[in-house]
């Protein structure tokens, strides 16, 4: 059983909050886009800084997990696994990506955007502004189930948020692609 996704979720949601941090501040610190958006209404600089820090922390966790998983699969000793995780978490760059380019605005999402009262005309299918390169072929090859699930989630969000601005839509996409399971597929985000 692969515990990597569970480990990533647990670590990124356990970022401690200080005693004077309000709930939106704390939740934004943990990477929740909706809390960051609420905080942005009162303190834009703090919200931007916390969002950036949460993304960076999630990337570090993903990198360390890749190193550990690779070392475990190669039969390395426990000390070698720990060393690989430490080296990976210290490195500033995510692993080299060799997988397919993933177009975040799929045809299905583009169709939903055409019907959106505010966002229609602002995005197109396979929009070159919204591309992420997969870690490897297994992470993204064709229109896999995870891809269909993400598309379904975005289309539903568009239906529920008929007054959403481009900023809100793009923040929602960033929130999806900063989730641990998505960073595991696309270490450099989009």
N, C-alpha and C positions, 0 to 999 in steps of 0.2 A: 504494500500500500504506500503510495507516495504522499507524504505529509507536507511537502513543500508549499502548496497553496495555502494550507491551513496555517503553517508557520508564518508565512508572509502576512496574512490577514491579522493574526494575533499580534505580531510585532508592531505593525504599523498602526494598529488601533490602541496600543498601550503607551503612546507618548504621554508622559505625565503632564498634568496641568498644575499651575501654581495656585496658591490659595486665593489670590486676587483676580484670577481669570474668570470672566463671566462664561456662561455656557456656550455662546456663539464663538467666543475667542478660543475656548478649549476645543470645541468640535472642529473649528477651522484648523487649529494646530494639528489635529489628528487627520486632516485631509478631506473633510466633508465639504464639498463645494457649496451646498446650500447654506451652510453656516458661514462660510467665507463670504458669500454674496450678502447675507444679512449684516455681517460685520462691516463689509465694504460701505454700507450706507452711512455708518458712523465714523469709521476710521479706515480709509482706503489703503493708506501706507501699511498699516498693521496687517490688514487682510492679505495684501499682495505678498508681504514678507512671510507670513505664516504659510500661505499656499505654496510658495517657492520652497520653503524649508520642508514641508510635508512631502512634496514631490522628490526632493533630493534624498530625504530619508528613505522613502519607498524604493528609490533606485539603488541605494546602498544595500538595503536588505535583499533586493532581488539579485544583485551582483554577488553578494556573499553566498546566497543560496545556490546560484549557478556553480560557483567554485566548489562548494561543499558537495553538491550532487555529482559533479564531474569527478571529484576525487573519490567519492564513495563508489561510483560505478567502476573506477579503474582499480579498485581493491586497495587503496591507500590506507595506511594506518591512521588511528585516531589523531595522533599528533600532526600528521601530514594534512589531514582533513581540516583541523583547526587552523593550521598555517595557511592553507589555501583560502579559507574563508577570511582570515585577517588581511592577507595581501589583497584580495579582491575588494574588501570594504574600504581599503585605503586608496585604491586606484580611482582617479577622477573620471575615467571613461567607462561606459558600459562595454560588455563584450562585443567583439566584432560581429555584426549581423550579416548573415548570408542568405536569409530567407526572402520570400517574395515581398514586393511592395504591396502594402495594404492600403486601399483607398477607403478612407473613413466615410466619405459620402458615396455610398453605394447607389445603384440604380433605384433600389427600393426606397431609400431615404430621400433621394432626389425627387421621386414622384410625390412623396409626402410633403416635401418642401414646396413643390409647385402649387399645392393647395393651401399653403399656410398664408394667412392674410398679411402678415408683416414680412416674412422671410422669402416669399416667392421672388424669384429673379436674382437672388443674391448668391446662390450656390448652384453647382451643376454636378451631375454624376461624374465620379472619378476626378473631382476638383483637385488640381495639382497642389493647392495650398494645404490640403489635408491628406497627407500620405505618411505612413509609418512603415519602416522596414522591419520585417519579422526576424527574430533571432536566428531561426533556421527553418528548413522546409516543413518540419513537423509542426511548428508553431502556426504557420499559415500556408495552406496549400488549397487553393480553390475556395469554394463557398461552404466552409465547414459549419457544423452545428453551432459552435460558439459565435460565429459570424452572423448566422441567422438570428440567434438570440439577441445579440447586440443591436442588429438592425430593427428587430421587433421592439426592443426597449426604446430606441430613439424615435421610431415612428409613433409609438404610444405617447412618448413625452411631447412630441410635436402636437398631437391631437389634444392633449390635456393643457398645453400652454399656447393657446392661440394668440396670446398677446406678447409672446416672448420676443425679445430683441435679439439681434445677431450676437451681442455680447453674452446674453444669457444662454443662447444655444451653444455657442463655442465653449463657454464655461462648463456646460453640461457634458459636452464631448470630452473636454479635458479631465473632468471628474471620472468619466468612464475609463479613459486611457491612462489614468494614474492609479487605478485599482491594482492591487498586487498581481492578480491573475492576468491582467492585461500587460503590466510591465514585464511579467515573465515571458510573454510572447513578443513584446516590442520594448526592449530595454531603453531605447532612446526616446520613447514616447512619440509624439508627433509634432 
